[in-house]
Amino acid sequence: MTTKKDAAPIMAAKDGDALGSRGGKTAAAVEVPAMAAPEPSVATEEKAAKLGPYVAYAFRGTDVRADIRDKYGFDGELLELYASGTERVVNKWHHYLPLYDRYFARWRNRPFRFLEIGVSRGGSLDLWRRYFGPEAVIFGIDINPKCAAFDGISGQVRIGSQDDQAFLARVVEEMGGIDVVLNDGSHQMPHVHKTFEVLFPKLSYGGTYMIEDLHTAYMRRFGGGYRSSDNFFNFTRRMVDDMHRWYHRHGEHRSDLGPECSGIHIHDSVAVFDKDRPFAPTHSRVVRQGKS
Ligand SMILES: C[S@@+](CC[C@H](N)C(=O)[O-])C[C@H]1O[C@@H](n2cnc3c(N)ncnc32)[C@H](O)[C@@H]1O
C-alpha cells in the first residue's frame, strides 16, 4: 500500500457528477471559474427539486478549504487532506468533513478495520489512508469491476454488490473483522437496509456505522420518498424505539439489530449508529457519607 502525498490542484467535479458516478460512470473534473458561492434561496430549492441537489448545491467558488472552515468552523488535518486533493477524484458534501472527523478521529493512527462501500474513482480510499494512517486495515467494495484498478493502492478493493450477503461476509472475514463502516454505495434504499442488516451484526463492540447521502431516502429513484415506508429514516425511528425497549411494551422491532445499537446520530444526509454491548439500564443514587 502506498500513501502518495503529492497534492493535485483542487478541482470541482462537473455538475451531477456525484450521483452520476453511482453506476460506475466516470466524469471528467473541470476547473470552475471564480465566482461567489450563491446563498441557498427559494430559486435554488426549486432548482434542486428539478435538477437534483448535486447541481443546485454544487460549490461554485474557488476555495473549498475556506468554504468549509467559514461555514462549519472546522479546521484541521482532514480539511487539509481533502482540500489539497489527491491524484484521484473524491467528492464530498462540505458539511460531511466535520462529521467524519467527529466520528472517525478516535480511530486514527491505530490498528482497526475500516470498510468503505463505494470506491468510485479511488480518491476517497486515498483520503482515508492519509487520515487514518498506516496501521489501519482499509477495504473498499464496489460493484464496478473497473474499481479493481485501485486495489492495493491505498487499501484493498473487492468487487461485488453491497446487497450480496455472502460477498460481504467474505470481505469481513478477509478483513479479520470490522470496526467502522462507511456506506457511500448505491444509496438504493433496499441496499442501504440490506447492507446494514448484514454488517451491523458483524461490527465490533465500540464500532461505528456511518451512512452518507441519505437525502436519497427522500428520492423515489433511490427507492425512497417523503413519507415512503422505505425511507431509511423510518427504519431509524424503529431503531430508536428498540433502543428504548426497556421503557415500553411494544417489543423489539429488530431484536437482531436494536439491542446492540447504543447510539443513533442524525445529521443532514448522514446517519451514524454506535454499537456496544447491551446492558439493561441501571440507575443509582449516591451521596457522600454523612449527608442526606
Ligand atoms: C458515490 S460513489 C462512491 C464515491 C466514493 N466513496 C468517494 O467518496 O469518492 C458510489 C459508488 O457506489 C458504487 N455502487 C453502486 N451500486 C453498488 C452496489 N450495489 N454495490 C457496491 N457498490 C455499488 C458505484 O459503482 C460507485 O462507484
The ligand as an SDF file (V2000), in Angstrom:
LIG
                    3D

 27 29  0  0  0  0  0  0  0  0999 V2000
  -20.7820    7.9780   -4.7190 C   0  0  0  0  0  0  0  0  0  0  0  0
  -19.8040    6.7720   -5.4530 S   0  0  0  0  0  0  0  0  0  0  0  0
  -18.6040    6.4820   -4.2170 C   0  0  0  0  0  0  0  0  0  0  0  0
  -17.7630    7.6850   -4.0310 C   0  0  0  0  0  0  0  0  0  0  0  0
  -16.5580    7.4900   -3.1810 C   0  0  0  0  0  0  0  0  0  0  0  0
  -16.8610    6.8860   -1.8950 N   0  0  0  0  0  0  0  0  0  0  0  0
  -15.9450    8.8540   -2.9630 C   0  0  0  0  0  0  0  0  0  0  0  0
  -16.1650    9.4510   -1.8990 O   0  0  0  0  0  0  0  0  0  0  0  0
  -15.2770    9.3350   -3.8760 O   0  0  0  0  0  0  0  0  0  0  0  0
  -20.8220    5.3570   -5.3870 C   0  0  0  0  0  0  0  0  0  0  0  0
  -20.1750    4.0770   -5.8450 C   0  0  0  0  0  0  0  0  0  0  0  0
  -21.0490    3.0150   -5.4750 O   0  0  0  0  0  0  0  0  0  0  0  0
  -20.9180    2.0120   -6.4330 C   0  0  0  0  0  0  0  0  0  0  0  0
  -22.0910    1.1180   -6.3690 N   0  0  0  0  0  0  0  0  0  0  0  0
  -23.2880    1.2640   -6.9910 C   0  0  0  0  0  0  0  0  0  0  0  0
  -24.0690    0.2270   -6.7190 N   0  0  0  0  0  0  0  0  0  0  0  0
  -23.3750   -0.5910   -5.8870 C   0  0  0  0  0  0  0  0  0  0  0  0
  -23.6530   -1.8360   -5.2610 C   0  0  0  0  0  0  0  0  0  0  0  0
  -24.8320   -2.4430   -5.4240 N   0  0  0  0  0  0  0  0  0  0  0  0
  -22.6950   -2.4030   -4.5060 N   0  0  0  0  0  0  0  0  0  0  0  0
  -21.4920   -1.8030   -4.3410 C   0  0  0  0  0  0  0  0  0  0  0  0
  -21.1820   -0.6190   -4.9060 N   0  0  0  0  0  0  0  0  0  0  0  0
  -22.1020   -0.0200   -5.6800 C   0  0  0  0  0  0  0  0  0  0  0  0
  -20.7810    2.7490   -7.7680 C   0  0  0  0  0  0  0  0  0  0  0  0
  -20.1740    1.9380   -8.7440 O   0  0  0  0  0  0  0  0  0  0  0  0
  -19.9490    3.9590   -7.3450 C   0  0  0  0  0  0  0  0  0  0  0  0
  -18.5890    3.7520   -7.6220 O   0  0  0  0  0  0  0  0  0  0  0  0
  1  2  1  0
  2  3  1  0
  2 10  1  0
  3  4  1  0
  4  5  1  0
  5  6  1  0
  5  7  1  0
  7  8  2  0
  7  9  1  0
 10 11  1  0
 11 12  1  0
 11 26  1  0
 12 13  1  0
 13 14  1  0
 13 24  1  0
 14 15  1  0
 14 23  1  0
 15 16  2  0
 16 17  1  0
 17 18  1  0
 17 23  2  0
 18 19  1  0
 18 20  2  0
 20 21  1  0
 21 22  2  0
 22 23  1  0
 24 25  1  0
 24 26  1  0
 26 27  1  0
M  CHG  2   2   1   9  -1
M  END
$$$$
